[in-house]
Amino acid sequence: MMRSSIWALYAACAPLINAFPSSPKCYRESAFAAEDIIERDVLIVGGGATGTYAAVSLKDEGKTFAIVERSDRLGGHVDTLTDLVGGAPIDYGVQAYIDNSQTRNFFGRFNVSLVSVGLSPLPSNIVDFQSGFTIPNATAPNPMDLMGPLANFLFSTFNFPGLAEGAYDLPDPVPEDLYLPFGNFVAKYNLTEVVPVVWIFAHGVGNLLEMPTLYVLQNFGQPHLLGLQTGYLAAPGGNQEVYDKAAAFLGDDVFYESTVLQTSRSNGTTVVVKTPTGHKLIKANKLLITVPPTVKNLAGFDLDEAEMSVFNQWNNVPYYVGVVNNTGLPDLTNFLNVDPAAPAFLPQSPFVWRLESVGVPGYQTVKVVGESDSTLAKKLVTDAVGRIAATSYNISSTAVEFVAWEEHDNLQLNVAPEAIRDGFYQDLYALQGRRSTYWTGNAWCSDYSPLLWAFTENRILPLL
């Protein structure tokens, strides 16, 4: 076919891709210029923690790959801001990593130094964010002061060995404890003392005491408790550094600001990808999907009935993270939100979790849970700051500035208790390897990077 004819067919196909992603005509290689047809061993969708880790491992093993990443960088939720004045890094997404072999090996692979991090040495005020009133004589929970009760908590989880690595390996039948509301689990095992510590790690689930115990344990279970003992690590230059170095290593095999428009997974994988430089046709032996497997995220994929049946059941807890300044509040101070009228003093969704200082003067990190609208989530922050300033510090007005703000979409995917009971996770895991497709990420394992890396390394990469 003459080149002019190829481009004529391509021009006809491109609008069809945008309007009708399922159109089979757009798989025809004749619709693409030769330089836009790419063949790889593995196509990875998503360049967050797991996608980047998998790509580095594949390249080290001599496999060919491509990553399709919708943002302009790798790293997903890591989120590092650099102070424009002093140049200090502010990690407002992922702030620390469990000290395990995957963490040390991945950072060491790119010669990124790590330091031990612990509880904030800065003063912490316990505040009712609804009224702005500082609770007198209240102190922040210290996990090290509760090792006895935490040991009881750990003991109560030993009935669920499949969760020990953060995976969703649930027995059949699923133990009732796992789909009990966490408040009932706490009462059953007399664990009231540890709830404030669990809240530190599992606040992202929203209304903690109402959420099925499974999801609380996936945020603070056996691996996280052991992490408290072994310690946590962070990169002093900012946690984004390791991903920037990985990006340089992976080079042009990463397609940034790109999205999957259409897939065919009948014989291997054929994928049409929209990139800033035009459409590409990527042919791969295997497909690794690392993004949260929601129907919306997989809109361009040829999902079959089994996949749709599973992915249509997800619920989500909205989650925003950011960095603010100009709050008018005391500098280098943490403000921890409590609700004196609620069970266990836990704020009810939607809520601002904390205003935390990371040691950089003038800035505080903030997390908002349970509000899906970005504007309303920011308003929760500015309203809370205003109330604290007026009530606790007699400051009449503030001019809060959001210097960073990101949505961590689908961070806490969950399903109804009866779905857990009826075998949802068995059905989810049964999708692994079907139609040349493999899966990793926070729907398959606890959303802590070291646990995700271990899951990917031990369970998925051998299959690729």
PyMOL commands that set and color helices and strands:
alter all, ss='L'
color gray80, all
select helices_A, chain A and resi 3-19+24-27+29-31+34-36+49-60+101-109+143-156+161-163+176-179+182-189+192-205+208-210+213-219+222-230+240-253+305-311+343-345+374-393+417-421+424-429+434-436+449-463
alter helices_A, ss='H'
color red, helices_A
select strands_A, chain A and resi 37-45+65-68+80-82+89-91+97-98+115-117+124-128+133-134+232-234+254-255+259-264+269-275+278-289+319-325+334-337+351-356+364-369+401-407+437-439
alter strands_A, ss='S'
color yellow, strands_A
deselect
rebuild
show_as cartoon
